[in-house]
Amino acid sequence: MGSRKRKSAELLKEAKKQQYQAVLRNCPTSPRKMRLVADMIRGMEVNQALDVLKFSSKEASRAVEKLLLSAIANWQSKNEGVRIEESDLYVSEVFVDSARILKRLRPAPQGRAHRIRKRSNHVTIRLASKNVVEEISK
């Protein structure tokens, strides 16, 4: 490995230490429905996002709420002794990717069959601290 590549790899490794994320794989909800929930919390502070998800009537919000709690737990494991309220955590990134599609057949008129696509998705939540963002920008 060249020195330039090693330096950039070390910088990426340091940046990953400041990144707190949680990933939900193969959730059996369509990506379109999950994106509606993800758009609701993007950019919000963590406590406010938890409240929004808790009182949302959408079924996908339950899965995203558990995922957000997991991301918070990941943050706590890297920052022991620091309170969440003082850190100003917010949801910096949320994205939903399509996962595998189960294909089923449904009977149709005149002996035909229509294909039913049962979609699933992957959700990734990344948290960041507003305090750290301000320090980097200075």
Contacts in CASP RR format, 6 or more apart in sequence:
PFRMAT RR
TARGET T0000
AUTHOR 0000-0000-0000
METHOD contacts of the structure
MODEL  1
MGSRKRKSAELLKEAKKQQYQAVLRNCPTSPRKMRLVADMIRGMEVNQAL
DVLKFSSKEASRAVEKLLLSAIANWQSKNEGVRIEESDLYVSEVFVDSAR
ILKRLRPAPQGRAHRIRKRSNHVTIRLASKNVVEEISK
1 9 0 8 1.000
17 78 0 8 1.000
18 128 0 8 1.000
18 132 0 8 1.000
19 126 0 8 1.000
19 128 0 8 1.000
20 71 0 8 1.000
20 74 0 8 1.000
20 75 0 8 1.000
20 78 0 8 1.000
20 126 0 8 1.000
20 127 0 8 1.000
20 128 0 8 1.000
21 71 0 8 1.000
21 74 0 8 1.000
21 124 0 8 1.000
21 125 0 8 1.000
21 126 0 8 1.000
21 127 0 8 1.000
22 67 0 8 1.000
22 68 0 8 1.000
22 70 0 8 1.000
22 71 0 8 1.000
22 74 0 8 1.000
22 124 0 8 1.000
22 125 0 8 1.000
23 67 0 8 1.000
23 122 0 8 1.000
23 123 0 8 1.000
23 124 0 8 1.000
23 125 0 8 1.000
24 63 0 8 1.000
24 64 0 8 1.000
24 66 0 8 1.000
24 67 0 8 1.000
24 122 0 8 1.000
24 123 0 8 1.000
24 124 0 8 1.000
25 99 0 8 1.000
25 122 0 8 1.000
26 99 0 8 1.000
26 100 0 8 1.000
26 120 0 8 1.000
26 121 0 8 1.000
26 122 0 8 1.000
27 34 0 8 1.000
27 60 0 8 1.000
27 63 0 8 1.000
27 99 0 8 1.000
27 120 0 8 1.000
27 121 0 8 1.000
27 122 0 8 1.000
27 123 0 8 1.000
28 118 0 8 1.000
28 120 0 8 1.000
29 59 0 8 1.000
29 60 0 8 1.000
29 63 0 8 1.000
29 119 0 8 1.000
29 120 0 8 1.000
29 121 0 8 1.000
30 119 0 8 1.000
30 120 0 8 1.000
30 121 0 8 1.000
31 96 0 8 1.000
31 97 0 8 1.000
31 98 0 8 1.000
31 99 0 8 1.000
31 119 0 8 1.000
31 121 0 8 1.000
33 58 0 8 1.000
33 59 0 8 1.000
33 60 0 8 1.000
34 60 0 8 1.000
34 63 0 8 1.000
34 64 0 8 1.000
34 96 0 8 1.000
34 121 0 8 1.000
34 123 0 8 1.000
35 96 0 8 1.000
36 58 0 8 1.000
36 60 0 8 1.000
37 53 0 8 1.000
37 56 0 8 1.000
37 58 0 8 1.000
37 60 0 8 1.000
37 61 0 8 1.000
37 64 0 8 1.000
38 64 0 8 1.000
38 94 0 8 1.000
38 95 0 8 1.000
38 96 0 8 1.000
38 123 0 8 1.000
39 94 0 8 1.000
40 52 0 8 1.000
40 53 0 8 1.000
40 56 0 8 1.000
40 61 0 8 1.000
41 49 0 8 1.000
41 52 0 8 1.000
41 53 0 8 1.000
41 64 0 8 1.000
41 68 0 8 1.000
41 91 0 8 1.000
41 94 0 8 1.000
42 91 0 8 1.000
42 93 0 8 1.000
42 94 0 8 1.000
43 49 0 8 1.000
43 90 0 8 1.000
43 91 0 8 1.000
43 92 0 8 1.000
44 52 0 8 1.000
44 90 0 8 1.000
44 91 0 8 1.000
45 88 0 8 1.000
45 89 0 8 1.000
45 90 0 8 1.000
45 91 0 8 1.000
46 68 0 8 1.000
46 72 0 8 1.000
46 84 0 8 1.000
46 89 0 8 1.000
46 90 0 8 1.000
46 91 0 8 1.000
46 127 0 8 1.000
47 84 0 8 1.000
47 85 0 8 1.000
49 68 0 8 1.000
49 91 0 8 1.000
50 65 0 8 1.000
50 68 0 8 1.000
50 69 0 8 1.000
53 61 0 8 1.000
53 62 0 8 1.000
53 64 0 8 1.000
53 65 0 8 1.000
53 68 0 8 1.000
54 61 0 8 1.000
54 65 0 8 1.000
63 123 0 8 1.000
64 123 0 8 1.000
64 125 0 8 1.000
67 123 0 8 1.000
67 125 0 8 1.000
68 91 0 8 1.000
68 125 0 8 1.000
71 125 0 8 1.000
71 126 0 8 1.000
71 127 0 8 1.000
72 84 0 8 1.000
72 89 0 8 1.000
72 127 0 8 1.000
75 84 0 8 1.000
75 87 0 8 1.000
75 89 0 8 1.000
75 127 0 8 1.000
76 84 0 8 1.000
79 87 0 8 1.000
87 129 0 8 1.000
87 131 0 8 1.000
88 129 0 8 1.000
88 130 0 8 1.000
88 131 0 8 1.000
89 127 0 8 1.000
89 128 0 8 1.000
89 129 0 8 1.000
89 130 0 8 1.000
90 127 0 8 1.000
90 128 0 8 1.000
90 129 0 8 1.000
90 130 0 8 1.000
91 125 0 8 1.000
91 126 0 8 1.000
91 127 0 8 1.000
92 126 0 8 1.000
92 127 0 8 1.000
92 128 0 8 1.000
93 124 0 8 1.000
93 125 0 8 1.000
93 126 0 8 1.000
94 123 0 8 1.000
94 124 0 8 1.000
94 125 0 8 1.000
94 126 0 8 1.000
95 123 0 8 1.000
95 124 0 8 1.000
96 121 0 8 1.000
96 122 0 8 1.000
96 123 0 8 1.000
97 121 0 8 1.000
97 122 0 8 1.000
97 123 0 8 1.000
97 124 0 8 1.000
98 119 0 8 1.000
98 120 0 8 1.000
98 121 0 8 1.000
98 122 0 8 1.000
99 119 0 8 1.000
99 120 0 8 1.000
99 121 0 8 1.000
99 122 0 8 1.000
100 120 0 8 1.000
101 117 0 8 1.000
101 118 0 8 1.000
101 119 0 8 1.000
101 120 0 8 1.000
102 117 0 8 1.000
102 118 0 8 1.000
102 120 0 8 1.000
103 115 0 8 1.000
103 116 0 8 1.000
103 117 0 8 1.000
103 118 0 8 1.000
104 115 0 8 1.000
104 116 0 8 1.000
104 117 0 8 1.000
104 118 0 8 1.000
105 113 0 8 1.000
105 114 0 8 1.000
105 115 0 8 1.000
105 116 0 8 1.000
106 113 0 8 1.000
106 114 0 8 1.000
106 115 0 8 1.000
106 116 0 8 1.000
107 113 0 8 1.000
108 114 0 8 1.000
END
